[in-house]
Amino acid sequence: MWGDEMLTKKNREIIEQVELVSIDSLVPQDHLLRAVEESIDFNFIYDEVKDLYSENTGRPSIDPVVLIKLLMLQVLYGIRSMRQTIREVEVNVAYRWFLGYGLQEKIPHFSTFGKNYERRFKESDLFEKIFERVLMEAIECGFVKTDAVFIDATHIKASANKNKYIEKVAKQRTQKYKEELLKEINAEREANGKKPFEEEDDDDDNNKGENSSKKVRVSTTDPESGMFQKGEKERCFAYTASVACDRNNFVLGVKIAPGNVHDSQVFSDLFQEVNDKFSKIEAVVVDAGYKTPGICREIIEAGALPVMPYKRPMTKDGYFKKREYVYDEYYDCYICPNNQILEYSTTNRAGYREYRSNPQICCKCPMRLQCTKSKNYTKIITRHIWEHYIEIAEDIRHTQWGKELYKMRGQTIERVFADAKEKHGMRYTNLRGLRKVGHYLTLLFACMNLKKLALWKKRRGTFPPTVPALHSFFLKIFFAFNKKPLLGYAS
């Protein structure tokens, strides 16, 4: 059958032929870079960097828009380095068109961006301004829906050998709401005839509270990264990117921290930033790592509802779970599975009320070995003074609305991280230093927003459903009938 075709040899002499051609005609009309170029006016960059350049002295510079577009090409196509990006630009017509370079025009050296970054951009807020401008364009187009905000964190492997480190004593991060918590703790202690706690001195080496010091491994290659280990994963130095996105996967904010900082410790700064930008946030969806009294309180006090999953109890096997001890709000006590009372004892510095059992009763209890192995036969249960905020989150978790909204994490914030790592090279970074990594990741998420903005603008009129799991009409009904009672319960 294949013998019916005549053998044809391609004339290779055509490669030396001179053709009169427009570079624009060589770029397909449906190319991604055409959509990106049409989606936003990049001239705003000139206004942002004009103070970083001289107006009328010195030699001509490389166009700052070209420098930023070079980095955007690296991010959009997941190219591993600027050196490789320049090589790709030299042979890719679409890349040259995007930069505004002709076919025979010399592309800047790969070190040009690095030098300009160190001399001009490093201490500026240029990358944050680019992120904000792209996001604002998406908002003006009506693509951003902030009624529900999804927040999570992921880790980026640092450019640092895990075996090259020194051990240092470092102070643990202070919780942002520490002062408010201490005020409520002391008010409760005084009401119960207890002596109030004094404020902790951050410079006190003997401090054993929340600001106590601990030994950490500090990389000698990139000291600003942090040693990260999750579960049984191999240890490595990394950075943490905490990200907030809307239900349409537009990134609303990003915060970068060392890899040894827990996700929940960065939450407050990120949530505050997003909440200041968008006033109509009705729900904040996070995973179990954020299910703490402080975070629940912060979300609810901001007028939103926390949507969180079930969190496994930390109780050892063979012992009663905390939920099997019933809390009596009226008498402020706990009732154990054997119907005995655990009375309030004190409130500790961490903000937990301690409820203690009667050792004279416990020593004869047939269930004691399932309850405690305490040598003094005393069972202690703790309850945070902001526990009622956790209970509100639990009430929301059991609603159909809460279940459906939490399921959307897989197609929102988890999808953002998956795309960033698989398509845009966020699994690891070749950069070193918190500020430099932060700038790069800010631009990375700006480019992800820009890509989505460009594609959606191109097929304008074809929008994803506002609430895939539940129609927005039912969402409004839920808030109308449930939000006020829930928030009222917290006060």
TAZI-V323136 format. One record per residue. N is the residue number from 0. RES is the residue in three letters. OMEGA is omega in radians with two decimals (999 if undefined). D_CENTER is the distance of its C-alpha to the mean C-alpha in Angstrom with 2 decimals. Layout:
# TAZI-V323136
N;RES;OMEGA;D_CENTER, N;RES;OMEGA;D_CENTER
This chain:
# TAZI-V323136
0;MET;-3.12;59.15, 1;TRP;-3.13;57.26, 2;GLY;-3.13;60.66, 3;ASP;-3.11;61.07, 4;GLU;-3.13;58.70, 5;MET;3.11;60.14, 6;LEU;-3.14;58.65, 7;THR;3.09;57.19, 8;LYS;-3.13;56.38, 9;LYS;3.10;53.88, 10;ASN;-3.07;55.44, 11;ARG;-3.11;53.36, 12;GLU;-3.10;55.28, 13;ILE;-3.11;53.09, 14;ILE;3.09;50.31, 15;GLU;-3.11;52.64, 16;GLN;3.10;53.38, 17;VAL;-3.13;52.44, 18;GLU;3.04;50.75, 19;LEU;-3.02;50.10, 20;VAL;3.06;46.65, 21;SER;-3.14;43.85, 22;ILE;3.13;40.40, 23;ASP;-3.12;39.01, 24;SER;-3.12;41.18, 25;LEU;-3.13;39.68, 26;VAL;-3.13;36.13, 27;PRO;-3.12;35.84, 28;GLN;-3.12;35.28, 29;ASP;-3.13;32.45, 30;HIS;-3.13;30.54, 31;LEU;-3.08;26.81, 32;LEU;3.03;27.43, 33;ARG;3.13;30.01, 34;ALA;3.12;27.57, 35;VAL;-3.12;25.03, 36;GLU;-3.11;27.93, 37;GLU;-3.02;29.14, 38;SER;-3.07;25.88, 39;ILE;3.10;25.44, 40;ASP;-3.08;27.85, 41;PHE;-3.12;26.74, 42;ASN;3.12;29.40, 43;PHE;3.14;27.03, 44;ILE;3.13;25.99, 45;TYR;3.14;29.54, 46;ASP;-3.10;29.20, 47;GLU;-3.05;26.04, 48;VAL;-3.04;27.76, 49;LYS;3.13;31.36, 50;ASP;-3.12;31.34, 51;LEU;-3.13;30.41, 52;TYR;3.05;33.58, 53;SER;-3.09;37.27, 54;GLU;-3.01;39.07, 55;ASN;3.10;42.45, 56;THR;3.12;42.71, 57;GLY;-3.14;41.68, 58;ARG;3.14;41.50, 59;PRO;-3.12;39.60, 60;SER;2.93;35.92, 61;ILE;-3.14;33.86, 62;ASP;-3.13;32.47, 63;PRO;3.09;28.95, 64;VAL;3.09;27.95, 65;VAL;3.13;29.12, 66;LEU;3.14;27.03, 67;ILE;3.13;23.80, 68;LYS;3.07;24.91, 69;LEU;3.12;25.57, 70;LEU;3.10;21.99, 71;MET;3.09;20.95, 72;LEU;3.12;23.42, 73;GLN;-3.11;21.98, 74;VAL;-3.06;18.48, 75;LEU;-3.08;19.86, 76;TYR;3.04;22.15, 77;GLY;3.13;20.22, 78;ILE;-2.91;22.98, 79;ARG;-3.09;22.61, 80;SER;3.10;24.09, 81;MET;3.09;25.70, 82;ARG;3.12;29.08, 83;GLN;3.11;28.65, 84;THR;3.13;27.36, 85;ILE;3.10;30.61, 86;ARG;3.13;32.66, 87;GLU;-3.14;31.18, 88;VAL;-3.10;31.82, 89;GLU;-3.05;35.41, 90;VAL;-3.08;36.26, 91;ASN;-3.09;34.07, 92;VAL;-3.12;35.76, 93;ALA;3.10;32.76, 94;TYR;3.11;30.72, 95;ARG;3.13;33.75, 96;TRP;-3.12;34.09, 97;PHE;-3.14;30.48, 98;LEU;-3.09;31.11, 99;GLY;-3.13;34.56, 100;TYR;3.09;36.49, 101;GLY;-3.08;39.81, 102;LEU;-3.10;40.85, 103;GLN;-3.13;42.75, 104;GLU;-3.09;40.68, 105;LYS;3.13;39.33, 106;ILE;3.13;35.56, 107;PRO;3.10;34.19, 108;HIS;-3.06;33.97, 109;PHE;-3.13;30.66, 110;SER;-3.07;30.65, 111;THR;-3.12;30.91, 112;PHE;-3.13;27.23, 113;GLY;3.13;26.59, 114;LYS;3.12;29.46, 115;ASN;3.12;28.42, 116;TYR;-3.11;24.87, 117;GLU;-3.05;26.37, 118;ARG;-3.00;29.07, 119;ARG;-2.90;27.41, 120;PHE;-2.98;23.74, 121;LYS;-3.09;22.24, 122;GLU;-3.13;22.90, 123;SER;3.08;22.28, 124;ASP;-3.08;19.46, 125;LEU;-3.05;20.43, 126;PHE;3.05;17.18, 127;GLU;3.13;15.44, 128;LYS;3.10;18.62, 129;ILE;3.11;18.48, 130;PHE;-3.11;14.98, 131;GLU;-3.12;16.34, 132;ARG;3.11;19.60, 133;VAL;3.14;18.37, 134;LEU;3.13;16.27, 135;MET;3.10;19.41, 136;GLU;3.11;21.57, 137;ALA;3.11;19.68, 138;ILE;-3.13;20.02, 139;GLU;3.10;23.69, 140;CYS;3.13;24.27, 141;GLY;-3.10;23.08, 142;PHE;-3.05;20.43, 143;VAL;3.14;17.47, 144;LYS;-3.01;17.67, 145;THR;3.07;15.66, 146;ASP;3.05;17.72, 147;ALA;-3.14;14.95, 148;VAL;-3.12;11.22, 149;PHE;-3.08;8.89, 150;ILE;3.08;5.61, 151;ASP;3.14;4.46, 152;ALA;3.07;3.93, 153;THR;-3.07;6.79, 154;HIS;3.11;9.62, 155;ILE;-3.10;11.79, 156;LYS;-3.10;15.40, 157;ALA;3.09;16.99, 158;SER;-3.06;20.47, 159;ALA;3.11;22.18, 160;ASN;-3.09;24.80, 161;LYS;-3.10;23.88, 162;ASN;-3.14;27.55, 163;LYS;-3.10;27.85, 164;TYR;2.99;26.73, 165;ILE;3.12;28.30, 166;GLU;3.13;27.78, 167;LYS;3.04;27.17, 168;VAL;-3.11;27.01, 169;ALA;3.11;23.87, 170;LYS;3.11;23.13, 171;GLN;-3.12;20.28, 172;ARG;3.09;17.80, 173;THR;3.07;19.21, 174;GLN;-3.03;17.63, 175;LYS;-3.07;17.30, 176;TYR;-3.05;19.62, 177;LYS;-3.09;22.15, 178;GLU;3.13;24.98, 179;GLU;-3.14;24.78, 180;LEU;-3.13;24.75, 181;LEU;3.13;27.69, 182;LYS;3.14;29.61, 183;GLU;3.11;29.43, 184;ILE;-3.11;30.30, 185;ASN;3.10;33.33, 186;ALA;3.14;34.45, 187;GLU;3.13;34.54, 188;ARG;3.13;36.27, 189;GLU;3.12;38.88, 190;ALA;3.13;39.49, 191;ASN;3.09;40.27, 192;GLY;3.13;42.48, 193;LYS;3.11;40.13, 194;LYS;-3.14;39.72, 195;PRO;3.10;36.48, 196;PHE;3.01;34.15, 197;GLU;3.11;34.23, 198;GLU;-3.12;31.15, 199;GLU;3.07;29.91, 200;ASP;-3.09;30.75, 201;ASP;-3.12;27.83, 202;ASP;-3.10;30.52, 203;ASP;-3.11;32.36, 204;ASP;-3.11;32.32, 205;ASN;-3.09;33.65, 206;ASN;-3.11;30.76, 207;LYS;-3.08;29.71, 208;GLY;-3.06;27.19, 209;GLU;-3.12;23.45, 210;ASN;-3.09;23.75, 211;SER;-3.10;25.88, 212;SER;3.07;25.77, 213;LYS;3.13;25.20, 214;LYS;3.10;25.92, 215;VAL;3.07;23.17, 216;ARG;-3.12;23.58, 217;VAL;-3.12;23.10, 218;SER;3.06;23.32, 219;THR;3.12;26.38, 220;THR;3.11;25.01, 221;ASP;-3.05;21.60, 222;PRO;-3.08;21.71, 223;GLU;3.02;18.32, 224;SER;-3.13;16.55, 225;GLY;3.12;16.43, 226;MET;-3.06;18.15, 227;PHE;3.01;16.01, 228;GLN;3.14;17.60, 229;LYS;-3.14;16.43, 230;GLY;-3.12;19.47, 231;GLU;3.14;22.20, 232;LYS;3.13;20.22, 233;GLU;3.10;21.81, 234;ARG;3.04;20.77, 235;CYS;3.02;19.40, 236;PHE;-3.03;18.03, 237;ALA;2.98;14.45, 238;TYR;3.10;11.42, 239;THR;3.05;7.91, 240;ALA;3.06;5.12, 241;SER;-2.98;1.92, 242;VAL;3.02;2.38, 243;ALA;3.09;5.44, 244;CYS;3.10;8.57, 245;ASP;-3.09;12.16, 246;ARG;3.09;14.67, 247;ASN;3.07;15.88, 248;ASN;2.98;12.74, 249;PHE;-3.13;12.65, 250;VAL;-3.07;9.39, 251;LEU;-3.12;9.78, 252;GLY;3.14;7.68, 253;VAL;3.08;5.73, 254;LYS;-3.11;6.41, 255;ILE;3.14;8.07, 256;ALA;3.05;10.00, 257;PRO;-3.06;12.73, 258;GLY;3.14;12.43, 259;ASN;3.07;14.52, 260;VAL;-3.10;12.33, 261;HIS;-3.11;11.25, 262;ASP;-3.05;7.82, 263;SER;-3.12;9.81, 264;GLN;3.13;11.09, 265;VAL;-3.02;8.21, 266;PHE;-3.01;7.73, 267;SER;3.14;10.94, 268;ASP;-3.13;10.51, 269;LEU;-3.12;7.55, 270;PHE;3.13;9.56, 271;GLN;3.14;12.70, 272;GLU;-3.13;11.97, 273;VAL;-3.12;11.27, 274;ASN;3.09;14.15, 275;ASP;-3.13;16.39, 276;LYS;-3.03;16.07, 277;PHE;-3.02;16.61, 278;SER;-3.04;19.21, 279;LYS;3.09;19.69, 280;ILE;-3.11;16.69, 281;GLU;-3.13;18.53, 282;ALA;3.08;16.09, 283;VAL;-3.05;12.58, 284;VAL;-3.12;11.84, 285;VAL;3.13;10.03, 286;ASP;-3.01;11.44, 287;ALA;3.14;14.10, 288;GLY;-3.14;12.24, 289;TYR;-3.05;11.46, 290;LYS;3.10;15.09, 291;THR;3.13;16.64, 292;PRO;-3.11;19.26, 293;GLY;-3.13;17.55, 294;ILE;3.09;14.38, 295;CYS;3.13;16.76, 296;ARG;-3.11;19.01, 297;GLU;3.14;16.59, 298;ILE;-3.08;15.61, 299;ILE;3.12;19.31, 300;GLU;3.10;20.68, 301;ALA;3.10;18.69, 302;GLY;3.12;20.61, 303;ALA;3.13;18.11, 304;LEU;3.11;18.36, 305;PRO;3.09;16.01, 306;VAL;-3.02;15.99, 307;MET;-3.13;15.60, 308;PRO;3.02;17.45, 309;TYR;3.10;20.34, 310;LYS;-3.11;19.76, 311;ARG;3.09;22.51, 312;PRO;-3.10;24.80, 313;MET;-3.10;25.24, 314;THR;3.10;29.03, 315;LYS;3.10;31.22, 316;ASP;3.11;33.25, 317;GLY;3.13;36.57, 318;TYR;3.07;35.57, 319;PHE;3.04;35.11, 320;LYS;-3.11;31.58, 321;LYS;-3.12;30.61, 322;ARG;3.12;30.81, 323;GLU;3.02;34.50, 324;TYR;-3.03;35.18, 325;VAL;3.11;35.66, 326;TYR;3.07;34.67, 327;ASP;-3.06;37.39, 328;GLU;-3.08;35.90, 329;TYR;-3.11;39.39, 330;TYR;-3.14;40.78, 331;ASP;3.12;37.47, 332;CYS;3.06;38.10, 333;TYR;3.07;37.16, 334;ILE;-3.06;39.62, 335;CYS;3.13;39.59, 336;PRO;3.10;40.61, 337;ASN;3.09;44.17, 338;ASN;3.04;44.22, 339;GLN;-3.03;44.33, 340;ILE;2.98;42.60, 341;LEU;-3.03;40.03, 342;GLU;3.10;40.48, 343;TYR;-3.13;38.20, 344;SER;-3.11;38.72, 345;THR;3.03;36.33, 346;THR;-3.07;32.84, 347;ASN;-3.06;31.19, 348;ARG;3.13;29.12, 349;ALA;3.10;25.82, 350;GLY;-3.13;26.64, 351;TYR;2.99;28.09, 352;ARG;3.13;31.51, 353;GLU;3.12;33.73, 354;TYR;-3.04;36.22, 355;ARG;3.10;39.10, 356;SER;3.09;41.72, 357;ASN;-3.08;45.46, 358;PRO;3.13;46.40, 359;GLN;3.09;49.98, 360;ILE;-3.06;48.82, 361;CYS;-3.09;46.13, 362;CYS;-3.14;48.60, 363;LYS;-3.05;50.66, 364;CYS;3.12;47.83, 365;PRO;-3.12;48.10, 366;MET;-2.98;44.30, 367;ARG;-3.09;43.57, 368;LEU;3.04;42.48, 369;GLN;-3.05;39.83, 370;CYS;-3.09;38.68, 371;THR;3.02;38.92, 372;LYS;-3.13;40.66, 373;SER;-3.13;40.97, 374;LYS;3.11;44.27, 375;ASN;3.06;45.01, 376;TYR;-3.13;44.41, 377;THR;3.06;41.71, 378;LYS;3.12;38.60, 379;ILE;3.06;35.73, 380;ILE;3.13;32.96, 381;THR;3.11;30.18, 382;ARG;-3.10;28.60, 383;HIS;-3.12;26.02, 384;ILE;3.04;27.33, 385;TRP;-3.08;24.29, 386;GLU;-3.10;24.79, 387;HIS;3.06;25.83, 388;TYR;3.05;22.29, 389;ILE;-3.13;21.39, 390;GLU;3.05;24.54, 391;ILE;3.10;23.47, 392;ALA;3.10;20.30, 393;GLU;3.10;22.79, 394;ASP;3.14;25.08, 395;ILE;-3.12;22.45, 396;ARG;-3.09;21.57, 397;HIS;3.10;25.24, 398;THR;3.10;25.58, 399;GLN;3.12;25.82, 400;TRP;-3.14;23.45, 401;GLY;3.13;20.73, 402;LYS;-3.11;21.38, 403;GLU;-3.12;21.32, 404;LEU;-3.14;18.12, 405;TYR;3.12;16.26, 406;LYS;-3.10;17.76, 407;MET;3.11;16.04, 408;ARG;-3.10;12.69, 409;GLY;-3.12;14.52, 410;GLN;3.12;15.29, 411;THR;-3.03;12.21, 412;ILE;3.11;8.61, 413;GLU;3.09;10.47, 414;ARG;3.09;12.68, 415;VAL;3.14;10.25, 416;PHE;-3.14;9.33, 417;ALA;3.12;13.08, 418;ASP;-3.12;14.29, 419;ALA;-3.09;12.35, 420;LYS;-3.08;13.87, 421;GLU;-3.02;17.17, 422;LYS;-3.00;18.07, 423;HIS;2.97;16.50, 424;GLY;-3.09;16.78, 425;MET;3.13;13.31, 426;ARG;3.13;14.65, 427;TYR;3.10;16.08, 428;THR;3.05;16.81, 429;ASN;-3.08;20.32, 430;LEU;-3.14;19.34, 431;ARG;-3.13;19.66, 432;GLY;-3.07;18.48, 433;LEU;-3.09;15.24, 434;ARG;-3.12;16.25, 435;LYS;3.10;17.36, 436;VAL;3.12;14.37, 437;GLY;3.11;12.16, 438;HIS;-3.12;14.69, 439;TYR;-3.11;14.82, 440;LEU;3.06;11.19, 441;THR;3.10;11.35, 442;LEU;3.12;14.53, 443;LEU;3.14;13.33, 444;PHE;3.03;11.01, 445;ALA;3.12;13.96, 446;CYS;3.08;16.27, 447;MET;3.06;14.61, 448;ASN;-3.12;15.01, 449;LEU;3.12;18.46, 450;LYS;3.12;19.50, 451;LYS;3.12;18.83, 452;LEU;-3.11;20.51, 453;ALA;-3.11;23.42, 454;LEU;3.14;24.07, 455;TRP;3.09;23.92, 456;LYS;-3.10;26.17, 457;LYS;3.11;28.53, 458;ARG;-3.09;29.05, 459;ARG;-3.11;28.78, 460;GLY;3.09;30.00, 461;THR;-3.07;28.34, 462;PHE;3.04;25.27, 463;PRO;3.10;23.30, 464;PRO;-3.09;24.07, 465;THR;3.10;22.30, 466;VAL;-3.10;21.79, 467;PRO;-3.04;22.53, 468;ALA;-3.05;23.00, 469;LEU;-3.11;24.74, 470;HIS;-3.08;26.53, 471;SER;3.12;25.34, 472;PHE;3.13;28.83, 473;PHE;3.08;28.33, 474;LEU;-3.14;24.93, 475;LYS;3.10;26.84, 476;ILE;-3.14;29.54, 477;PHE;-3.12;27.16, 478;PHE;-3.11;25.85, 479;ALA;-3.05;29.42, 480;PHE;-3.02;30.84, 481;ASN;-3.01;28.15, 482;LYS;-3.08;25.80, 483;LYS;3.09;28.47, 484;PRO;-3.13;29.94, 485;LEU;-3.13;26.63, 486;LEU;3.11;25.70, 487;GLY;3.13;29.30, 488;TYR;-3.10;29.22, 489;ALA;-3.06;26.53, 490;SER;999;28.77
